[in-house]
Amino acid sequence: MKHRIVVLGAGYAGAHAAGRLARRLHPGDTEITVVNADPDFVERVRLHQVAAGQDLRPRPLTGVFAGSHVSVHPGWVTAVDLDRRSVVLTDREVPYDTLVYALGSAGATPGHHVASRPAALRLRERLRELTAGETVLVKGGGLTAIELSTELAESRPDLHVAISGRNGVGTWLSDRAQEHLHGVLDRLGVEVGAPADPAVTVWATGFSAHPIAAASGLTVAETGQIVVDRTMRSTSHPDVYAAGDATYAEGPGGKPLRMCCGMSVLAAWQAADAIAARLTGRDVPQISMRYNAQCISLGRRDGLLQFTDAEDRATSKVLTGRKAARFKEFVSSGATWGVSHPTVMMPSRRHHLRDAVGAVAGHPR
């Protein structure tokens, strides 16, 4: 009987995990199933562009995993039954031997946001209803708020765009980066502050973990994220791994890894490599989980590349302007290319399992 690996979610974490598992494990021994609500891979880091009226290239998951031994099951996950090792969907159940939980996160505040494609599309339709001079307020001062407000101001110069963060806008950046950021906001006519009676308010104040993890009985942190060890394995259920925004993992300096595309991909690689190693009787490798930089788009023609230390603290080194915009586009496109070519990127030998049943639960190496 083949060892059944089920990956919940096909965002950056889930898609990369499934592709890497397909490269590491022999198809004669394993079945890899991806369960995702959307039939396409969604470039979440570009959803602010969708809200601003831009269309992205569709990337059907069946095409992404064509030619590999990864099957795609579209469906909504309603529960995870840890005792029965089964994922409950709205219309059926999917059994597993090993589970990779990568359901990600959602907008932390009700209302308009860009945490999902349906939400970004709803916001786009609402913005199309606005007339010249009406105000759009983006609440938040972090990466998502900055990218959304500048994208909207550039693509809809007829609107009055404002951004308002509780602790300011971009205050964690270096002095030079903050100077460039506020120069761009000024050039694009983005008001820093909260105007009265905006026509539309968009919330970009953070993300929250999907509640299914906590409801299932997995050990979770106060954030609702699954508590994992250094190999992305659940501390309470050894047959469950987690990757991406759903994961509460210790990073550099003992701080939990923040929700971001870069760390989601690294966590997915770590989880996949750990699963493959344990199933095939090899030593579990450890991938370096450290920060290097923060890439911020400021519309389509400007950007910021803020270099950081290992603990994600801004350094004095920063790249700005068109070069930074091109670098951000390179990073975003590269992450998507890696998802779209799961059997090409970093090819490696597909190993057979250590035994016919599989040896994840109860037999860590």
C-alpha positions in Angstrom: 0.0 0.0 0.0 1.3 3.4 -0.9 2.0 6.0 1.7 -0.6 8.7 1.4 0.6 12.3 1.8 -2.1 15.0 1.8 -1.1 18.7 1.5 -3.8 21.1 2.6 -3.6 24.4 0.7 -1.8 25.3 -2.5 -0.4 28.7 -1.8 3.3 29.3 -1.8 3.9 26.9 1.1 1.6 24.1 0.1 2.5 24.1 -3.6 6.2 24.2 -2.9 5.9 21.4 -0.3 4.0 19.2 -2.8 6.4 19.8 -5.6 9.5 19.2 -3.4 7.9 15.9 -2.1 7.3 14.8 -5.6 11.0 15.3 -6.4 12.2 13.5 -3.3 9.9 10.4 -3.1 9.4 7.6 -5.6 5.9 7.5 -7.2 5.8 3.8 -6.8 5.7 4.2 -3.0 3.8 7.4 -2.4 0.5 9.2 -3.3 0.7 13.0 -3.0 -2.7 14.8 -2.9 -3.1 18.5 -2.8 -6.4 19.8 -1.5 -7.2 23.4 -2.3 -10.4 25.5 -2.5 -9.3 27.4 -5.6 -8.5 25.4 -8.8 -5.7 27.9 -9.5 -2.5 28.8 -7.8 -3.0 32.3 -6.5 -0.1 34.8 -6.5 -1.0 36.3 -3.1 1.9 38.7 -3.2 0.3 40.3 -6.2 -3.3 40.7 -4.9 -2.8 44.4 -4.4 -2.3 44.6 -8.2 -5.6 42.7 -8.7 -7.4 45.1 -6.5 -6.0 48.0 -8.5 -7.5 46.6 -11.7 -4.7 44.4 -13.1 -5.3 40.9 -14.4 -2.9 38.0 -13.6 -2.2 35.0 -15.7 -4.3 32.0 -14.6 -2.2 29.1 -13.3 -4.5 26.0 -13.0 -3.1 23.6 -10.4 -3.7 20.6 -12.6 -1.3 22.1 -15.1 1.2 23.1 -12.4 1.5 19.4 -11.3 1.0 17.8 -14.7 3.6 15.1 -15.2 4.2 14.5 -11.5 2.6 12.1 -9.1 0.7 14.9 -7.4 -3.0 14.8 -7.8 -5.2 17.9 -7.1 -8.5 17.7 -5.3 -10.5 21.0 -5.4 -12.6 21.4 -2.2 -13.2 23.2 1.0 -11.7 21.8 4.1 -14.2 21.8 7.0 -12.2 19.7 9.6 -9.2 17.5 10.3 -9.9 14.3 12.1 -6.6 13.5 13.8 -7.7 10.2 15.3 -9.0 8.8 12.0 -6.2 10.5 10.0 -8.7 12.0 7.7 -9.4 15.4 6.1 -13.1 16.3 6.0 -14.3 18.2 2.9 -17.7 19.5 2.2 -18.5 16.6 0.0 -16.1 13.8 1.0 -13.2 12.7 3.2 -9.5 12.3 2.2 -7.5 9.9 4.3 -3.8 10.5 5.0 -0.7 8.8 6.5 1.2 12.1 6.6 -0.5 15.5 6.6 1.1 18.8 5.5 -1.1 21.7 6.8 -0.6 24.8 4.8 -4.0 26.5 4.8 -2.4 29.9 5.4 -4.1 32.9 6.9 -7.0 35.3 6.3 -7.6 39.0 6.8 -7.6 39.8 10.5 -10.4 42.4 10.3 -13.8 42.2 8.6 -14.4 44.5 5.6 -12.4 45.1 2.4 -9.0 43.6 2.3 -6.6 41.8 -0.1 -5.9 38.7 1.8 -7.6 36.5 -0.8 -8.4 36.6 -4.5 -12.2 36.9 -3.9 -11.6 39.7 -1.5 -9.3 41.5 -3.9 -11.8 41.1 -6.7 -14.6 42.5 -4.5 -12.5 45.5 -3.7 -11.7 46.0 -7.4 -15.4 46.1 -8.2 -16.1 48.5 -5.4 -13.3 50.9 -6.5 -14.7 50.9 -10.0 -17.9 52.4 -8.6 -16.1 55.4 -7.2 -16.0 58.7 -9.0 -13.2 61.2 -9.3 -12.1 62.8 -6.0 -13.6 60.2 -3.7 -11.3 58.9 -0.9 -9.9 55.4 -0.3 -8.4 54.9 3.1 -5.9 52.0 3.6 -5.7 51.2 7.3 -2.3 49.9 8.3 1.4 50.9 8.0 3.1 47.7 7.1 4.1 46.0 3.9 0.7 45.2 2.5 -0.7 48.6 3.3 2.2 50.4 1.7 2.1 48.3 -1.5 -1.7 48.6 -1.8 -1.9 52.4 -1.2 0.9 53.1 -3.8 -0.5 50.7 -6.3 -4.0 52.3 -6.1 -2.6 55.8 -6.2 -0.6 55.0 -9.3 -3.3 53.2 -11.2 -6.2 55.4 -10.1 -4.8 59.0 -10.0 -8.4 60.3 -10.1 -9.0 59.0 -6.5 -7.7 60.5 -3.2 -5.7 57.7 -1.5 -4.7 57.8 2.1 -2.8 55.5 4.4 -3.0 55.4 8.2 -1.1 53.1 10.5 -1.5 53.0 14.3 2.2 53.4 14.7 3.0 55.3 11.6 3.9 54.1 8.1 7.1 52.1 7.5 8.6 53.1 10.8 10.7 49.9 11.0 12.6 50.8 7.9 16.0 52.5 7.9 16.1 56.3 7.7 17.1 56.3 4.1 14.3 53.8 3.2 11.7 55.9 5.1 12.9 59.0 3.3 12.4 57.3 -0.1 9.1 55.8 0.9 7.6 59.1 2.0 9.0 60.8 -1.1 7.1 58.3 -3.2 3.9 58.7 -1.2 4.1 62.5 -1.7 4.8 62.1 -5.4 1.8 59.9 -5.8 -0.4 62.1 -3.8 -1.0 59.6 -1.0 -2.1 61.3 2.2 -0.5 60.0 5.4 -3.3 60.1 7.9 -6.9 59.3 8.4 -9.3 61.6 6.5 -12.9 61.9 7.6 -15.6 59.9 5.9 -13.7 57.9 3.3 -15.8 56.3 0.5 -14.0 53.0 1.0 -11.8 51.7 3.9 -9.4 48.8 3.2 -8.0 46.9 6.1 -4.4 45.9 5.9 -3.6 45.6 9.6 -2.5 42.0 9.7 -3.5 38.4 9.1 -5.0 35.7 11.3 -4.5 31.9 11.1 -7.2 29.6 9.8 -9.3 28.3 12.8 -9.4 24.7 11.6 -6.0 23.9 13.2 -7.1 24.9 16.7 -10.5 23.1 16.3 -8.8 19.9 15.2 -6.9 19.4 18.5 -3.4 20.2 17.3 -1.3 22.2 19.7 -1.5 25.8 18.6 -0.1 29.1 19.9 -2.2 32.0 21.0 -2.2 33.1 17.4 -3.9 29.9 16.3 -0.8 28.8 14.4 0.4 25.2 14.7 3.3 24.8 17.1 6.1 23.0 15.3 9.7 21.9 15.9 12.7 22.9 13.9 11.7 20.5 11.1 8.1 21.9 10.8 6.7 18.8 12.5 3.7 19.3 14.9 4.8 19.1 18.5 1.6 17.2 19.4 1.0 15.0 16.4 4.1 13.5 14.7 2.3 12.6 11.5 1.3 16.3 10.9 3.7 19.0 9.5 2.9 22.6 8.9 4.3 25.3 6.6 3.6 28.9 5.8 1.4 31.3 7.7 -0.2 28.4 9.6 3.1 27.7 11.4 4.3 28.9 14.7 8.0 28.2 14.4 11.0 29.6 16.2 13.2 31.8 14.0 16.5 33.7 14.6 16.8 35.2 18.0 14.1 32.9 19.4 11.4 35.0 17.8 8.5 33.3 15.8 8.8 33.5 12.1 6.6 36.2 10.6 4.0 35.6 8.0 5.6 36.2 4.6 6.2 34.5 1.2 9.9 34.0 1.7 9.6 32.2 5.0 6.6 30.2 3.8 8.7 28.7 1.0 11.6 27.9 3.3 9.3 26.3 5.8 7.7 24.2 3.0 11.2 23.1 1.8 12.1 22.1 5.4 8.8 20.2 6.0 9.1 18.3 2.7 12.8 17.4 3.2 12.1 16.2 6.8 9.2 14.0 5.6 11.2 12.5 2.8 14.2 11.9 5.0 12.2 10.2 7.7 10.2 8.1 5.3 13.4 6.9 3.5 15.6 6.4 6.5 17.9 9.3 5.9 19.2 12.0 8.2 16.9 15.0 8.4 18.5 18.1 6.9 18.0 21.6 8.4 17.5 24.5 6.1 18.7 27.9 7.2 15.7 29.9 8.4 17.0 33.5 8.4 16.0 36.8 7.0 18.0 38.7 4.4 15.8 41.5 3.0 12.3 42.9 2.6 11.1 43.7 -0.9 8.5 46.4 -1.2 6.8 47.5 -4.5 5.8 51.1 -4.7 3.6 50.9 -7.7 4.9 49.4 -11.0 7.9 51.6 -11.5 9.4 52.2 -8.0 10.3 50.1 -5.0 12.4 49.4 -1.9 14.8 46.7 -1.1 15.5 47.0 2.6 18.3 44.7 3.6 18.0 43.2 7.1 20.0 41.2 9.6 19.2 37.5 10.4 16.5 38.6 12.9 14.7 40.8 10.3 16.0 44.1 11.6 16.6 46.8 9.1 20.2 47.7 8.3 21.5 50.9 6.7 21.8 49.1 3.3 18.9 49.8 1.0 18.2 49.8 -2.7 15.5 52.2 -4.1 13.8 53.2 -7.3 13.5 51.3 -10.5 16.3 48.8 -9.7 14.4 47.9 -6.5 11.1 47.6 -8.5 12.8 45.2 -10.9 14.3 43.2 -8.1 10.9 42.8 -6.5 9.4 41.7 -9.8 12.2 39.2 -10.1 11.6 37.8 -6.6 7.8 37.6 -7.1 8.1 36.0 -10.6 10.8 33.6 -9.3 8.6 32.3 -6.4 5.8 31.7 -8.9 8.1 30.0 -11.4 9.2 27.6 -8.7 5.6 26.7 -8.0 4.8 26.3 -11.8 7.8 24.0 -12.4 7.6 21.5 -9.5 9.4 18.7 -11.3 12.1 20.9 -12.9 13.3 23.2 -10.1 16.2 21.7 -8.1 15.7 18.1 -9.5 16.9 15.3 -7.3 16.7 11.5 -7.1 13.4 10.1 -6.0 14.0 7.7 -3.1 12.0 4.6 -2.2 10.5 4.4 1.3 12.3 2.6 4.1 9.4 0.0 4.4 6.1 -0.7 2.7 4.0 1.0 5.4 6.1 4.2 5.8 7.8 5.3 9.1 6.7 8.7 10.1 4.6 8.3 13.2 6.5 7.4 16.3 9.8 6.8 14.7 11.7 10.1 14.4 15.3 10.2 13.4 
